[in-house]
Amino acid sequence: MSTISRIGLALVIIGALNWGLIGFFQFDLVATLFGGQGALLSRIVYALVGISGLVCLGLLFKPNEEMDGVTTGPSRFTRTDMSTEFGEETDFEKEREIARRKAERRRNNLK
């Protein structure tokens, strides 16, 4: 997510919290902090929150990068070995035997 998108999202959250305060308690925090609804600073904050809403509207329709990798790129789901899908377990006896022999050689070399 870009820096502009993050700033926009933060301002949208601030706007949403302000609307929640207005809805539940009839308290406009932005107007209280910046000198009323008609004050220049309040109007700037309201305008920035509105512009941020437009920026975040673009995020709503942005494709999810994680899902794009699964559907269009190389996928981890294209394995041809599906033996575990049918309840069969992979046999690791050979790997265990090799690891046991290596550990045994290391112990013998240390002595």
N, CA, C and O atoms as a DFTB+ gen file, in Angstrom:
444 C
 N C O
     1  1       0.850      -1.166       0.000
     2  2       0.000       0.000       0.000
     3  2       0.897       1.232       0.000
     4  3       1.855       1.305       0.770
     5  1       0.593       2.191      -0.855
     6  2       1.422       3.382      -0.975
     7  2       1.206       4.314       0.217
     8  3       0.252       4.165       0.980
     9  1       2.110       5.269       0.353
    10  2       2.028       6.230       1.455
    11  2       0.764       7.067       1.345
    12  3       0.108       7.330       2.353
    13  1       0.414       7.488       0.137
    14  2      -0.802       8.284      -0.051
    15  2      -2.033       7.475       0.353
    16  3      -2.960       8.009       0.961
    17  1      -2.038       6.199       0.017
    18  2      -3.165       5.344       0.395
    19  2      -3.260       5.200       1.903
    20  3      -4.357       5.212       2.462
    21  1      -2.121       5.066       2.564
    22  2      -2.125       4.944       4.024
    23  2      -2.625       6.222       4.682
    24  3      -3.427       6.169       5.614
    25  1      -2.156       7.371       4.201
    26  2      -2.612       8.645       4.750
    27  2      -4.112       8.801       4.502
    28  3      -4.858       9.220       5.386
    29  1      -4.538       8.459       3.295
    30  2      -5.957       8.525       2.977
    31  2      -6.785       7.636       3.871
    32  3      -7.847       8.042       4.343
    33  1      -6.310       6.426       4.111
    34  2      -7.030       5.504       4.978
    35  2      -7.107       6.032       6.399
    36  3      -8.142       5.906       7.053
    37  1      -6.009       6.627       6.889
    38  2      -6.012       7.203       8.244
    39  2      -7.033       8.333       8.342
    40  3      -7.758       8.428       9.332
    41  1      -7.095       9.184       7.330
    42  2      -8.064      10.279       7.355
    43  2      -9.496       9.769       7.240
    44  3     -10.398      10.332       7.860
    45  1      -9.718       8.730       6.468
    46  2     -11.055       8.144       6.376
    47  2     -11.463       7.560       7.728
    48  3     -12.621       7.679       8.129
    49  1     -10.534       6.937       8.424
    50  2     -10.837       6.403       9.754
    51  2     -11.178       7.536      10.711
    52  3     -12.110       7.417      11.507
    53  1     -10.430       8.635      10.641
    54  2     -10.739       9.795      11.482
    55  2     -12.141      10.311      11.163
    56  3     -12.915      10.616      12.070
    57  1     -12.464      10.406       9.875
    58  2     -13.796      10.849       9.477
    59  2     -14.885       9.906       9.957
    60  3     -15.948      10.347      10.393
    61  1     -14.620       8.612       9.876
    62  2     -15.605       7.629      10.331
    63  2     -15.823       7.738      11.839
    64  3     -16.955       7.652      12.315
    65  1     -14.746       7.927      12.580
    66  2     -14.882       8.099      14.032
    67  2     -15.664       9.369      14.353
    68  3     -16.491       9.380      15.264
    69  1     -15.401      10.436      13.606
    70  2     -16.131      11.685      13.820
    71  2     -17.619      11.495      13.534
    72  3     -18.465      11.972      14.290
    73  1     -17.941      10.787      12.425
    74  2     -19.345      10.525      12.123
    75  2     -19.985       9.634      13.180
    76  3     -21.161       9.801      13.502
    77  1     -19.225       8.696      13.718
    78  2     -19.746       7.871      14.811
    79  2     -20.078       8.708      16.035
    80  3     -21.110       8.503      16.673
    81  1     -19.199       9.657      16.364
    82  2     -19.468      10.544      17.499
    83  2     -20.703      11.412      17.241
    84  3     -21.504      11.656      18.144
    85  1     -20.841      11.868      16.001
    86  2     -22.018      12.672      15.655
    87  2     -23.286      11.818      15.773
    88  3     -24.290      12.261      16.330
    89  1     -23.231      10.618      15.256
    90  2     -24.404       9.739      15.269
    91  2     -24.822       9.296      16.654
    92  3     -26.012       9.264      16.967
    93  1     -23.854       8.955      17.481
    94  2     -24.191       8.431      18.803
    95  2     -24.375       9.521      19.859
    96  3     -25.236       9.403      20.731
    97  1     -23.578      10.570      19.781
    98  2     -23.567      11.553      20.870
    99  2     -23.859      12.988      20.417
   100  3     -23.827      13.907      21.236
   101  1     -24.140      13.191      19.137
   102  2     -24.345      14.525      18.575
   103  2     -23.180      15.452      18.934
   104  3     -23.375      16.603      19.326
   105  1     -21.971      14.918      18.787
   106  2     -20.751      15.650      19.123
   107  2     -19.818      15.622      17.926
   108  3     -19.366      14.554      17.514
   109  1     -19.528      16.790      17.365
   110  2     -18.647      16.903      16.209
   111  2     -17.245      17.253      16.715
   112  3     -16.969      18.410      17.032
   113  1     -16.374      16.266      16.788
   114  2     -15.030      16.452      17.333
   115  2     -14.201      17.406      16.481
   116  3     -13.478      18.244      17.020
   117  1     -14.295      17.291      15.163
   118  2     -13.515      18.164      14.280
   119  2     -13.925      19.617      14.486
   120  3     -13.072      20.498      14.591
   121  1     -15.226      19.865      14.545
   122  2     -15.706      21.233      14.755
   123  2     -15.274      21.751      16.122
   124  3     -14.929      22.925      16.260
   125  1     -15.292      20.894      17.120
   126  2     -14.891      21.311      18.460
   127  2     -13.407      21.645      18.504
   128  3     -13.013      22.634      19.124
   129  1     -12.585      20.840      17.860
   130  2     -11.134      21.065      17.899
   131  2     -10.700      22.268      17.071
   132  3      -9.733      22.945      17.420
   133  1     -11.407      22.539      15.976
   134  2     -10.916      23.540      15.036
   135  2     -11.801      24.773      14.903
   136  3     -11.674      25.515      13.929
   137  1     -12.695      25.005      15.861
   138  2     -13.420      26.276      15.893
   139  2     -14.758      26.295      15.204
   140  3     -15.153      27.346      14.700
   141  1     -15.476      25.203      15.152
   142  2     -16.807      25.170      14.561
   143  2     -16.782      24.662      13.131
   144  3     -15.730      24.588      12.496
   145  1     -17.972      24.310      12.634
   146  2     -18.062      23.738      11.296
   147  2     -17.715      24.733      10.202
   148  3     -17.243      24.338       9.136
   149  1     -17.936      25.996      10.442
   150  2     -17.676      26.997       9.426
   151  2     -16.246      27.514       9.421
   152  3     -15.865      28.253       8.513
   153  1     -15.448      27.142      10.412
   154  2     -14.072      27.635      10.486
   155  2     -13.251      27.062       9.331
   156  3     -13.487      25.940       8.883
   157  1     -12.299      27.839       8.865
   158  2     -11.476      27.445       7.723
   159  2     -10.744      26.126       7.988
   160  3     -10.704      25.253       7.121
   161  1     -10.175      25.985       9.164
   162  2      -9.418      24.764       9.481
   163  2     -10.341      23.538       9.500
   164  3      -9.959      22.472       9.018
   165  1     -11.534      23.680      10.046
   166  2     -12.494      22.566      10.035
   167  2     -12.865      22.191       8.610
   168  3     -12.918      21.009       8.269
   169  1     -13.122      23.194       7.775
   170  2     -13.483      22.922       6.385
   171  2     -12.345      22.233       5.647
   172  3     -12.592      21.384       4.790
   173  1     -11.093      22.587       5.967
   174  2      -9.935      21.918       5.350
   175  2      -9.894      20.450       5.764
   176  3      -9.657      19.572       4.934
   177  1     -10.125      20.188       7.053
   178  2     -10.128      18.797       7.535
   179  2     -11.241      18.016       6.865
   180  3     -11.023      16.889       6.421
   181  1     -12.442      18.602       6.786
   182  2     -13.553      17.920       6.125
   183  2     -13.220      17.633       4.658
   184  3     -13.510      16.547       4.155
   185  1     -12.613      18.602       3.978
   186  2     -12.247      18.421       2.572
   187  2     -11.207      17.318       2.419
   188  3     -11.305      16.502       1.503
   189  1     -10.205      17.282       3.309
   190  2      -9.175      16.232       3.240
   191  2      -9.773      14.848       3.483
   192  3      -9.383      13.874       2.839
   193  1     -10.721      14.768       4.418
   194  2     -11.384      13.480       4.671
   195  2     -12.179      13.059       3.436
   196  3     -12.188      11.881       3.082
   197  1     -12.843      14.004       2.782
   198  2     -13.592      13.687       1.570
   199  2     -12.693      13.210       0.443
   200  3     -13.011      12.232      -0.234
   201  1     -11.570      13.893       0.236
   202  2     -10.607      13.477      -0.795
   203  2     -10.041      12.105      -0.450
   204  3      -9.828      11.273      -1.332
   205  1      -9.801      11.875       0.833
   206  2      -9.284      10.571       1.268
   207  2     -10.290       9.469       0.981
   208  3      -9.908       8.348       0.644
   209  1     -11.560       9.779       1.111
   210  2     -12.589       8.798       0.755
   211  2     -12.510       8.411      -0.705
   212  3     -12.712       7.248      -1.057
   213  1     -12.216       9.384      -1.561
   214  2     -12.058       9.077      -2.991
   215  2     -10.826       8.216      -3.238
   216  3     -10.854       7.306      -4.067
   217  1      -9.740       8.507      -2.514
   218  2      -8.523       7.699      -2.649
   219  2      -8.800       6.263      -2.210
   220  3      -8.376       5.313      -2.869
   221  1      -9.510       6.113      -1.100
   222  2      -9.800       4.766      -0.587
   223  2     -10.829       4.044      -1.455
   224  3     -10.890       2.815      -1.447
   225  1     -11.629       4.789      -2.195
   226  2     -12.555       4.159      -3.129
   227  2     -11.766       3.374      -4.174
   228  3     -12.197       2.306      -4.610
   229  1     -10.612       3.905      -4.572
   230  2      -9.741       3.177      -5.491
   231  2      -9.197       1.901      -4.870
   232  3      -9.010       0.905      -5.569
   233  1      -8.938       1.917      -3.558
   234  2      -8.447       0.718      -2.873
   235  2      -9.501      -0.386      -2.864
   236  3      -9.172      -1.572      -2.883
   237  1     -10.756       0.014      -2.836
   238  2     -11.838      -0.962      -2.806
   239  2     -11.844      -1.834      -4.056
   240  3     -12.158      -3.022      -3.992
   241  1     -11.496      -1.239      -5.191
   242  2     -11.531      -1.978      -6.444
   243  2     -10.154      -2.468      -6.890
   244  3     -10.018      -3.021      -7.981
   245  1      -9.142      -2.269      -6.060
   246  2      -7.799      -2.731      -6.382
   247  2      -7.731      -4.245      -6.181
   248  3      -8.167      -4.745      -5.143
   249  1      -7.193      -4.982      -7.153
   250  2      -7.107      -6.437      -6.973
   251  2      -6.139      -6.797      -5.858
   252  3      -5.149      -6.103      -5.622
   253  1      -6.437      -7.870      -5.192
   254  2      -5.610      -8.358      -4.099
   255  2      -4.364      -9.021      -4.673
   256  3      -4.469      -9.962      -5.459
   257  1      -3.181      -8.534      -4.284
   258  2      -1.926      -9.060      -4.835
   259  2      -1.734     -10.529      -4.491
   260  3      -1.206     -11.291      -5.301
   261  1      -2.158     -10.937      -3.293
   262  2      -1.968     -12.334      -2.909
   263  2      -2.792     -13.259      -3.804
   264  3      -2.317     -14.321      -4.205
   265  1      -4.006     -12.861      -4.114
   266  2      -4.842     -13.690      -4.959
   267  2      -4.356     -13.668      -6.405
   268  3      -4.499     -14.663      -7.115
   269  1      -3.783     -12.549      -6.852
   270  2      -3.262     -12.489      -8.214
   271  2      -2.159     -13.520      -8.423
   272  3      -2.092     -14.157      -9.474
   273  1      -1.297     -13.685      -7.425
   274  2      -0.214     -14.647      -7.549
   275  2      -0.722     -16.064      -7.679
   276  3      -0.101     -16.887      -8.352
   277  1      -1.842     -16.361      -7.045
   278  2      -2.395     -17.708      -7.093
   279  2      -3.064     -17.970      -8.441
   280  3      -2.947     -19.064      -8.992
   281  1      -3.758     -16.973      -8.967
   282  2      -4.536     -17.234     -10.171
   283  2      -3.749     -17.042     -11.458
   284  3      -3.981     -17.764     -12.428
   285  1      -2.811     -16.072     -11.493
   286  2      -2.151     -15.777     -12.757
   287  2      -0.692     -16.189     -12.794
   288  3      -0.168     -16.489     -13.866
   289  1      -0.029     -16.210     -11.663
   290  2       1.392     -16.507     -11.645
   291  2       1.654     -17.970     -11.376
   292  3       0.733     -18.786     -11.335
   293  1       2.939     -18.297     -11.192
   294  2       3.246     -19.676     -10.835
   295  2       2.606     -20.005      -9.490
   296  3       2.677     -19.216      -8.548
   297  1       2.001     -21.142      -9.413
   298  2       1.224     -21.478      -8.239
   299  2       1.818     -22.667      -7.513
   300  3       2.392     -23.569      -8.124
   301  1       1.670     -22.653      -6.208
   302  2       2.117     -23.797      -5.419
   303  2       1.112     -24.938      -5.510
   304  3       1.368     -26.033      -5.009
   305  1      -0.036     -24.687      -6.148
   306  2      -1.067     -25.693      -6.254
   307  2      -0.963     -26.503      -7.541
   308  3      -1.875     -27.265      -7.861
   309  1       0.126     -26.354      -8.283
   310  2       0.255     -27.073      -9.549
   311  2       1.114     -28.328      -9.404
   312  3       1.643     -28.829     -10.396
   313  1       1.257     -28.832      -8.205
   314  2       2.033     -30.054      -7.997
   315  2       1.355     -31.234      -8.677
   316  3       0.130     -31.347      -8.691
   317  1       2.175     -32.101      -9.233
   318  2       1.603     -33.294      -9.847
   319  2       1.529     -34.445      -8.856
   320  3       0.770     -35.389      -9.075
   321  1       2.295     -34.394      -7.774
   322  2       2.277     -35.456      -6.769
   323  2       1.150     -35.173      -5.784
   324  3       1.287     -34.314      -4.912
   325  1       0.063     -35.873      -5.915
   326  2      -1.083     -35.654      -5.046
   327  2      -1.298     -36.835      -4.104
   328  3      -2.431     -37.120      -3.716
   329  1      -0.239     -37.510      -3.741
   330  2      -0.410     -38.722      -2.943
   331  2      -1.026     -38.446      -1.587
   332  3      -1.808     -39.265      -1.105
   333  1      -0.709     -37.325      -0.946
   334  2      -1.294     -37.047       0.364
   335  2      -2.752     -36.618       0.250
   336  3      -3.472     -36.640       1.249
   337  1      -3.204     -36.231      -0.934
   338  2      -4.597     -35.852      -1.113
   339  2      -5.529     -37.047      -0.930
   340  3      -6.711     -36.871      -0.633
   341  1      -5.014     -38.238      -1.102
   342  2      -5.842     -39.428      -1.030
   343  2      -5.531     -40.268       0.201
   344  3      -5.816     -41.465       0.227
   345  1      -4.949     -39.649       1.217
   346  2      -4.711     -40.329       2.469
   347  2      -3.421     -41.115       2.540
   348  3      -3.157     -41.752       3.560
   349  1      -2.607     -41.098       1.498
   350  2      -1.352     -41.827       1.525
   351  2      -0.268     -40.927       2.108
   352  3      -0.159     -39.757       1.744
   353  1       0.510     -41.467       2.990
   354  2       1.588     -40.699       3.611
   355  2       2.901     -40.971       2.889
   356  3       3.153     -42.081       2.421
   357  1       3.724     -39.944       2.809
   358  2       5.034     -40.093       2.201
   359  2       5.928     -40.884       3.143
   360  3       5.902     -40.665       4.355
   361  1       6.720     -41.801       2.597
   362  2       7.618     -42.626       3.398
   363  2       8.967     -41.917       3.526
   364  3       9.654     -41.692       2.529
   365  1       9.339     -41.568       4.751
   366  2      10.585     -40.861       5.009
   367  2      11.653     -41.774       5.598
   368  3      12.636     -41.293       6.161
   369  1      11.472     -43.076       5.476
   370  2      12.443     -44.013       6.049
   371  2      13.834     -43.833       5.446
   372  3      14.825     -43.886       6.174
   373  1      13.931     -43.621       4.135
   374  2      15.233     -43.444       3.500
   375  2      15.918     -42.195       4.037
   376  3      17.113     -42.213       4.332
   377  1      15.149     -41.096       4.166
   378  2      15.725     -39.850       4.672
   379  2      16.185     -40.010       6.120
   380  3      17.233     -39.490       6.503
   381  1      15.404     -40.727       6.916
   382  2      15.801     -40.957       8.314
   383  2      17.079     -41.787       8.389
   384  3      17.954     -41.513       9.210
   385  1      17.185     -42.796       7.535
   386  2      18.378     -43.650       7.519
   387  2      19.604     -42.838       7.108
   388  3      20.671     -42.994       7.703
   389  1      19.471     -41.984       6.111
   390  2      20.593     -41.147       5.675
   391  2      21.008     -40.207       6.798
   392  3      22.201     -40.049       7.056
   393  1      20.042     -39.577       7.471
   394  2      20.349     -38.665       8.572
   395  2      21.011     -39.415       9.725
   396  3      21.932     -38.895      10.354
   397  1      20.546     -40.642      10.008
   398  2      21.146     -41.437      11.077
   399  2      22.593     -41.769      10.761
   400  3      23.457     -41.690      11.635
   401  1      22.867     -42.147       9.495
   402  2      24.236     -42.475       9.097
   403  2      25.148     -41.257       9.178
   404  3      26.290     -41.368       9.625
   405  1      24.656     -40.092       8.750
   406  2      25.461     -38.870       8.840
   407  2      25.791     -38.533      10.290
   408  3      26.921     -38.161      10.610
   409  1      24.803     -38.666      11.156
   410  2      25.031     -38.376      12.573
   411  2      26.042     -39.359      13.167
   412  3      26.885     -38.986      13.982
   413  1      25.943     -40.606      12.748
   414  2      26.873     -41.624      13.228
   415  2      28.302     -41.326      12.757
   416  3      29.251     -41.480      13.525
   417  1      28.455     -40.900      11.498
   418  2      29.784     -40.548      10.972
   419  2      30.369     -39.366      11.739
   420  3      31.556     -39.355      12.065
   421  1      29.522     -38.366      12.025
   422  2      30.014     -37.202      12.776
   423  2      30.498     -37.606      14.162
   424  3      31.532     -37.130      14.631
   425  1      29.737     -38.494      14.817
   426  2      30.160     -38.946      16.136
   427  2      31.475     -39.715      16.074
   428  3      32.325     -39.575      16.954
   429  1      31.640     -40.522      15.038
   430  2      32.871     -41.296      14.882
   431  2      34.057     -40.386      14.571
   432  3      35.168     -40.640      15.035
   433  1      33.830     -39.332      13.793
   434  2      34.901     -38.392      13.461
   435  2      35.326     -37.561      14.665
   436  3      36.478     -37.135      14.747
   437  1      34.416     -37.330      15.592
   438  2      34.744     -36.538      16.787
   439  2      35.569     -37.347      17.797
   440  3      36.264     -36.768      18.631
   441  1      35.495     -38.653      17.727
   442  2      36.195     -39.501      18.703
   443  2      37.648     -39.636      18.385
   444  3      38.378     -40.316      19.107
